[in-house]
Amino acid sequence: MPSNIPAASGESGGVRSVQRAFDILSLLTEDRRTLTIREVVDETGLAKTTALRLLQTLEQMGLLWATPKGYAAGPGLWRWAHLARSAWELPPETVQLMRDLGARHRETVNLYVLRDVHRICIAQQESPQPLRHVVRVGDELPLWAGASSKILLRDAPPRLLARVARSSPHGEAHVATLRDWIDRAARDGYAVSHGERDPGLSAVAVPVTGSSRATVAALTLSGPTVRFTVERVREFAADLRDAARRMSERGFDHPLT
């Protein structure tokens, strides 16, 4: 069957065309609902003829929709969105546990899973306070710092730790620090971070385990460091552990396990 995606000759050209098409789609955000040809050309560096060809192909596939103001997300994305939601949607009991945590402590609650050298946010309950930490569902964050990273990397093989360290601003020598963080989190049963990635931001994280008792996710509370005192960190850790235990007992699954 012939492909609708325009491609240069050879497999590498086809891969480049697919990457370019997704680069265009990624320009759409909640704040920018439509794209003009000029914006696509300026922000991707593509030639105008190439950009126009890709836009037309994406429109033919229903992934974009031409409007008087530019190209908007197309109805074809609804199917993908439905599939993603059904795959990643958490059980109502898990969502309620996160809501209860957020209501009690008034800090942002996140659930992260591991993917390669990143951690992905798969659920969030946002803090009601004006000064708060917010990570959108679907965001990828680095693993070289942060409380949730120390939890998710507990069973990581040496090769992965080396790759994570190389991706950090500290280089491969960061492996030793990662191992110290992971060991301490394993001893304490929770992990803490203060300004490791973003100054003024703190977090507390605990493991959520699967049927094999391996860590499958990290449940966290995060917010401004000024509110994460020693006493509050202990309170957060205790409540997080209780919530994570109940999540684990009820069964926790996601596409990456």
C-alpha positions as CSV (number, residue, x, y, z in Angstrom):
1,M,0.0,0.0,0.0
2,P,1.5,3.4,-0.9
3,S,2.3,5.7,1.9
4,N,0.6,9.1,2.3
5,I,3.7,10.6,4.0
6,P,6.0,12.3,1.5
7,A,9.5,11.0,1.8
8,A,12.9,11.4,0.3
9,S,14.3,8.3,-1.4
10,G,15.3,5.5,0.9
11,E,14.4,4.6,4.4
12,S,16.2,7.4,6.1
13,G,14.3,10.0,4.0
14,G,11.0,8.3,5.1
15,V,12.0,8.5,8.7
16,R,12.9,12.2,8.4
17,S,9.5,12.9,6.8
18,V,7.7,11.2,9.7
19,Q,9.8,13.1,12.2
20,R,9.1,16.4,10.4
21,A,5.4,15.7,10.4
22,F,5.4,15.1,14.1
23,D,7.6,18.2,14.6
24,I,4.8,20.2,13.0
25,L,2.1,18.6,15.1
26,S,4.1,19.4,18.3
27,L,3.9,23.1,17.5
28,L,0.2,23.0,18.5
29,T,-0.4,23.8,22.2
30,E,-3.2,24.9,24.4
31,D,-2.1,28.5,23.9
32,R,-1.7,28.1,20.1
33,R,-4.6,26.3,18.5
34,T,-3.8,27.1,14.9
35,L,-0.6,27.2,12.8
36,T,0.1,29.3,9.7
37,I,2.5,28.2,7.0
38,R,4.8,31.0,7.9
39,E,5.0,29.8,11.6
40,V,5.7,26.3,10.5
41,V,8.5,27.4,8.2
42,D,10.0,29.8,10.7
43,E,10.0,27.3,13.7
44,T,10.9,24.1,11.9
45,G,13.4,25.5,9.4
46,L,11.7,23.6,6.6
47,A,11.5,25.0,3.0
48,K,8.1,26.4,2.3
49,T,7.4,23.8,-0.4
50,T,8.3,20.9,2.0
51,A,6.2,22.4,4.9
52,L,3.2,22.9,2.6
53,R,3.5,19.3,1.3
54,L,3.6,17.9,4.9
55,L,0.7,20.1,6.0
56,Q,-1.4,18.9,3.1
57,T,-0.6,15.3,3.9
58,L,-1.5,15.7,7.5
59,E,-4.7,17.4,6.5
60,Q,-5.5,14.5,4.1
61,M,-5.0,12.1,7.0
62,G,-7.3,14.1,9.3
63,L,-4.6,15.0,11.7
64,L,-4.8,18.7,10.8
65,W,-7.8,20.8,9.7
66,A,-7.5,23.9,7.4
67,T,-9.3,26.9,8.8
68,P,-9.3,30.6,7.8
69,K,-6.9,31.3,10.6
70,G,-4.5,28.4,9.8
71,Y,-4.2,24.7,10.4
72,A,-5.8,23.3,13.6
73,A,-5.8,19.9,15.2
74,G,-7.9,17.6,13.0
75,P,-10.6,15.1,13.9
76,G,-8.3,12.2,13.2
77,L,-6.5,13.0,16.5
78,W,-9.6,12.2,18.4
79,R,-9.1,8.5,17.8
80,W,-5.5,8.6,19.0
81,A,-6.6,10.7,22.0
82,H,-9.3,8.1,22.9
83,L,-6.8,5.2,22.6
84,A,-4.2,7.0,24.8
85,R,-6.8,7.9,27.4
86,S,-8.1,4.3,27.6
87,A,-4.6,3.0,27.9
88,W,-3.3,5.5,30.5
89,E,-6.4,6.4,32.5
90,L,-6.0,5.4,36.1
91,P,-8.6,3.5,38.2
92,P,-11.1,5.8,40.0
93,E,-9.8,4.7,43.4
94,T,-6.2,5.7,42.5
95,V,-7.4,9.1,41.2
96,Q,-9.4,9.6,44.5
97,L,-6.3,8.8,46.6
98,M,-4.4,11.5,44.7
99,R,-7.2,14.0,45.2
100,D,-7.3,13.2,48.9
101,L,-3.5,13.7,49.2
102,G,-3.8,17.1,47.4
103,A,-6.7,18.2,49.6
104,R,-4.9,17.3,52.8
105,H,-1.6,18.9,52.1
106,R,-2.4,21.5,49.5
107,E,0.6,20.6,47.4
108,T,0.8,19.2,43.9
109,V,0.5,15.4,43.6
110,N,2.1,13.7,40.7
111,L,2.5,10.1,39.5
112,Y,5.6,9.3,37.4
113,V,6.7,6.3,35.4
114,L,10.1,5.4,33.9
115,R,10.9,5.5,30.2
116,D,14.5,5.3,29.1
117,V,16.4,8.3,30.6
118,H,13.2,10.2,31.4
119,R,10.3,10.1,33.8
120,I,6.9,10.7,32.4
121,C,4.0,12.3,34.4
122,I,0.9,10.1,33.9
123,A,-1.4,11.8,36.4
124,Q,-1.5,15.0,38.5
125,Q,-3.6,16.8,41.1
126,E,-2.7,20.5,41.1
127,S,-2.1,22.4,44.3
128,P,-4.8,25.0,45.0
129,Q,-2.2,27.5,46.3
130,P,-1.1,30.5,44.1
131,L,2.6,29.5,44.4
132,R,2.7,25.9,43.3
133,H,4.6,23.4,41.1
134,V,2.8,22.2,38.0
135,V,3.9,19.4,35.6
136,R,1.5,18.6,32.8
137,V,0.3,15.0,32.2
138,G,2.5,13.6,29.4
139,D,5.5,15.8,30.2
140,E,8.9,14.1,30.2
141,L,11.5,15.2,32.8
142,P,15.1,14.1,33.2
143,L,16.1,11.3,35.6
144,W,19.4,12.8,36.8
145,A,17.7,14.7,39.7
146,G,14.5,14.9,41.6
147,A,12.9,12.8,44.3
148,S,10.9,10.6,41.9
149,S,14.0,9.8,40.0
150,K,15.6,8.3,43.1
151,I,12.6,6.0,43.5
152,L,12.3,5.0,39.8
153,L,16.0,4.2,39.4
154,R,16.1,1.8,42.3
155,D,16.4,-1.3,40.2
156,A,18.1,0.3,37.2
157,P,21.1,-1.6,35.7
158,P,24.5,0.1,35.7
159,R,24.3,0.8,32.0
160,L,21.1,2.9,32.4
161,L,22.6,4.8,35.4
162,A,25.6,5.6,33.2
163,R,23.3,6.9,30.4
164,V,21.3,9.0,32.9
165,A,24.5,10.5,34.3
166,R,25.8,11.4,30.9
167,S,22.6,13.2,30.2
168,S,23.1,15.4,33.2
169,P,25.0,18.6,33.5
170,H,27.5,16.8,35.7
171,G,28.6,14.1,33.3
172,E,29.3,10.5,33.9
173,A,30.9,11.1,37.4
174,H,27.3,11.8,38.5
175,V,26.8,8.0,38.7
176,A,28.2,7.9,42.2
177,T,25.8,10.6,43.4
178,L,22.9,8.7,41.8
179,R,23.8,5.5,43.6
180,D,24.1,7.3,46.9
181,W,20.6,8.9,46.4
182,I,19.1,5.6,45.3
183,D,20.6,3.7,48.3
184,R,19.4,6.3,50.8
185,A,15.8,6.3,49.3
186,A,15.8,2.5,49.6
187,R,16.8,2.6,53.2
188,D,14.4,5.4,54.2
189,G,11.5,4.2,52.1
190,Y,11.1,7.6,50.5
191,A,13.2,10.2,48.7
192,V,13.5,14.0,49.0
193,S,14.9,16.6,46.8
194,H,15.5,20.3,47.4
195,G,16.4,22.5,44.4
196,E,18.3,19.7,42.5
197,R,16.8,20.6,39.1
198,D,15.0,23.8,39.7
199,P,16.1,26.2,42.5
200,G,13.4,26.7,45.1
201,L,11.5,23.5,44.2
202,S,11.2,20.5,46.6
203,A,9.6,17.1,46.4
204,V,9.0,14.0,48.3
205,A,8.4,10.6,46.5
206,V,7.6,7.0,47.4
207,P,7.4,3.8,45.3
208,V,4.2,2.3,44.0
209,T,4.8,-1.4,43.4
210,G,3.3,-3.9,41.0
211,S,2.4,-7.6,41.4
212,S,6.1,-8.6,41.4
213,R,6.8,-6.0,44.1
214,A,9.0,-4.1,41.7
215,T,8.7,-0.4,41.6
216,V,6.4,0.6,38.7
217,A,5.7,4.3,39.6
218,A,6.7,7.1,41.9
219,L,4.0,9.0,43.8
220,T,5.1,12.5,44.8
221,L,4.2,15.7,46.5
222,S,6.0,18.8,45.2
223,G,6.0,22.6,45.8
224,P,8.1,25.5,46.9
225,T,11.0,24.6,49.1
226,V,10.0,27.2,51.8
227,R,7.0,25.0,52.6
228,F,8.9,21.7,52.7
229,T,10.3,21.9,56.2
230,V,11.8,18.8,57.9
231,E,8.6,18.3,59.9
232,R,6.4,18.7,56.8
233,V,8.6,16.3,54.8
234,R,8.1,13.6,57.4
235,E,4.3,14.2,57.3
236,F,4.3,14.1,53.5
237,A,6.4,10.9,53.4
238,A,4.1,9.1,55.9
239,D,0.9,10.0,54.0
240,L,2.5,9.2,50.6
241,R,3.6,5.8,51.8
242,D,0.1,5.0,53.0
243,A,-1.5,6.1,49.7
244,A,1.1,4.2,47.7
245,R,0.5,1.0,49.7
246,R,-3.2,1.2,49.0
247,M,-2.5,1.8,45.3
248,S,-0.2,-1.2,45.2
249,E,-2.7,-3.5,47.1
250,R,-5.5,-2.6,44.7
251,G,-3.3,-3.3,41.7
252,F,-1.5,-0.7,39.6
253,D,-0.8,-1.1,35.9
254,H,0.3,1.1,33.0
255,P,1.5,0.5,29.4
256,L,5.2,0.6,30.4
257,T,5.1,-2.3,32.8
